[in-house]
Amino acid sequence: MNSPTTELRTIGVIGAGRVGAAVARQALRAGYTVKIATAKPADEISMLVEIVIPGAVAVDAAEAAAADLVVVAVPLHKYRTLDPGLLTRKTVIDVMNYWAPTDGQVDDFENDPRTSSEIIQDFLAGARVVKSLNHIGYHELEDDGQAYGTAGRRALALAGDHDDAKATVADFLDRLGYDPVDAGPLPAGRGFQPGTEIFNGSHTIDQLENLLAEACALARI
Ligand SMILES: NC(=O)c1ccc[n+]([C@@H]2O[C@H](COP(=O)([O-])OP(=O)(O)OC[C@H]3O[C@@H](n4cnc5c(N)ncnc54)[C@H](OP(=O)(O)O)[C@@H]3O)[C@@H](O)[C@H]2O)c1
């Protein structure tokens, strides 16, 4: 994977729920400027953001989408409420999972053999989508991060079709406290979707690499 060419300073987070807030707080700890948005106007969420994510800036979705790196953390069944135009040419981390018990049965995902992130990449056609941060619980995200080189450091997978975007995301994961592991192109995200061993556990880099290799061999990716 290539190294990111420029250092990221600002992270935009779209969705200020459990995962969005946890990613935002961890990114603040890592030294990023964080801009966070929901579907509501910024002034309607500014008080909540001040209390729940102190240090983050409440913004409208357009301003969050203008950040160097954008994390999309809305419930998957609401993905069509996102504005793809805002995310053109952006590197986007898709943290979303399809989980019928909470999302309801959504035809887009039930009747399409592709992974949810491939469907999101189609919808956000101009963006460079990287699937990651979907297989760690929001409650673990702020507790499990450790400095680079710490023995037993937890690893997180990423998958995407754009190497430069993956390099950017890998650097972000490292700064959040996790060893990044490139699983391959977007379809390789199948290996860490809900229901997989990776999704249900916590793994070091060696363990994750082995599990991903097994998953990719099974899926012939
Ligand atoms: N919970 C976990 O531990 C976890 C871990 C990894 C991944 N995930 C995945 O991450 C996704 C989000 O989960 P969550 O638990 O964080 O959900 P959540 O707590 O329900 O939060 C969702 C957030 O998205 C916002 N939102 C909805 N539509 C929006 C839009 N069009 N533009 C901007 N913001 C919008 C909501 O705000 P308003 O409705 O007020 O706008 C809310 O702030 C899900 O797909 C889930 O599977 C969850």
PDBQT file of the ligand as one rigid body, heavy atoms in Angstrom, charges set to zero:
ROOT
HETATM    1  N1  LIG A 301     -23.236   0.348  17.177  1.00  0.00    +0.000 N 
HETATM    2  C1  LIG A 301     -22.052  -0.229  16.921  1.00  0.00    +0.000 C 
HETATM    3  O1  LIG A 301     -21.309  -0.684  17.838  1.00  0.00    +0.000 OA
HETATM    4  C2  LIG A 301     -21.555  -0.289  15.498  1.00  0.00    +0.000 A 
HETATM    5  C3  LIG A 301     -20.221  -0.617  15.266  1.00  0.00    +0.000 A 
HETATM    6  C4  LIG A 301     -19.731  -0.607  13.954  1.00  0.00    +0.000 A 
HETATM    7  C5  LIG A 301     -20.596  -0.270  12.911  1.00  0.00    +0.000 A 
HETATM    8  N2  LIG A 301     -21.904   0.028  13.157  1.00  0.00    +0.000 N 
HETATM    9  C6  LIG A 301     -22.756   0.431  12.031  1.00  0.00    +0.000 C 
HETATM   10  O2  LIG A 301     -22.707   1.862  11.945  1.00  0.00    +0.000 OA
HETATM   11  C7  LIG A 301     -23.965   2.380  11.482  1.00  0.00    +0.000 C 
HETATM   12  C8  LIG A 301     -24.458   3.420  12.483  1.00  0.00    +0.000 C 
HETATM   13  O3  LIG A 301     -24.715   2.770  13.710  1.00  0.00    +0.000 OA
HETATM   14  P1  LIG A 301     -25.007   3.565  15.068  1.00  0.00    +0.000 P 
HETATM   15  O4  LIG A 301     -25.183   2.518  16.095  1.00  0.00    +0.000 OA
HETATM   16  O5  LIG A 301     -23.988   4.627  15.292  1.00  0.00    +0.000 OA
HETATM   17  O6  LIG A 301     -26.407   4.281  14.699  1.00  0.00    +0.000 OA
HETATM   18  P2  LIG A 301     -27.203   5.374  15.555  1.00  0.00    +0.000 P 
HETATM   19  O7  LIG A 301     -26.710   5.380  16.958  1.00  0.00    +0.000 OA
HETATM   20  O8  LIG A 301     -28.640   5.138  15.276  1.00  0.00    +0.000 OA
HETATM   21  O9  LIG A 301     -26.769   6.775  14.898  1.00  0.00    +0.000 OA
HETATM   22  C9  LIG A 301     -27.043   7.118  13.579  1.00  0.00    +0.000 C 
HETATM   23  C10 LIG A 301     -26.770   8.597  13.347  1.00  0.00    +0.000 C 
HETATM   24  O10 LIG A 301     -26.959   8.874  11.959  1.00  0.00    +0.000 OA
HETATM   25  C11 LIG A 301     -27.638  10.114  11.818  1.00  0.00    +0.000 C 
HETATM   26  N3  LIG A 301     -28.252  10.192  10.500  1.00  0.00    +0.000 N 
HETATM   27  C12 LIG A 301     -29.277   9.497   9.975  1.00  0.00    +0.000 A 
HETATM   28  N4  LIG A 301     -29.483   9.856   8.682  1.00  0.00    +0.000 NA
HETATM   29  C13 LIG A 301     -28.543  10.788   8.386  1.00  0.00    +0.000 A 
HETATM   30  C14 LIG A 301     -28.209  11.537   7.217  1.00  0.00    +0.000 A 
HETATM   31  N5  LIG A 301     -28.870  11.405   6.070  1.00  0.00    +0.000 N 
HETATM   32  N6  LIG A 301     -27.177  12.415   7.293  1.00  0.00    +0.000 NA
HETATM   33  C15 LIG A 301     -26.478  12.567   8.418  1.00  0.00    +0.000 A 
HETATM   34  N7  LIG A 301     -26.739  11.887   9.568  1.00  0.00    +0.000 NA
HETATM   35  C16 LIG A 301     -27.755  11.004   9.540  1.00  0.00    +0.000 A 
HETATM   36  C17 LIG A 301     -28.602  10.113  12.994  1.00  0.00    +0.000 C 
HETATM   37  O11 LIG A 301     -28.990  11.435  13.310  1.00  0.00    +0.000 OA
HETATM   38  P3  LIG A 301     -30.399  12.095  12.911  1.00  0.00    +0.000 P 
HETATM   39  O12 LIG A 301     -31.345  10.956  12.620  1.00  0.00    +0.000 OA
HETATM   40  O13 LIG A 301     -30.750  12.903  14.071  1.00  0.00    +0.000 OA
HETATM   41  O14 LIG A 301     -30.052  12.891  11.705  1.00  0.00    +0.000 OA
HETATM   42  C18 LIG A 301     -27.685   9.568  14.099  1.00  0.00    +0.000 C 
HETATM   43  O15 LIG A 301     -26.881  10.606  14.637  1.00  0.00    +0.000 OA
HETATM   44  C19 LIG A 301     -24.890   1.171  11.329  1.00  0.00    +0.000 C 
HETATM   45  O16 LIG A 301     -24.918   0.743   9.992  1.00  0.00    +0.000 OA
HETATM   46  C20 LIG A 301     -24.229   0.096  12.191  1.00  0.00    +0.000 C 
HETATM   47  O17 LIG A 301     -24.491  -1.210  11.719  1.00  0.00    +0.000 OA
HETATM   48  C21 LIG A 301     -22.394   0.041  14.424  1.00  0.00    +0.000 A 
ENDROOT
TORSDOF 0
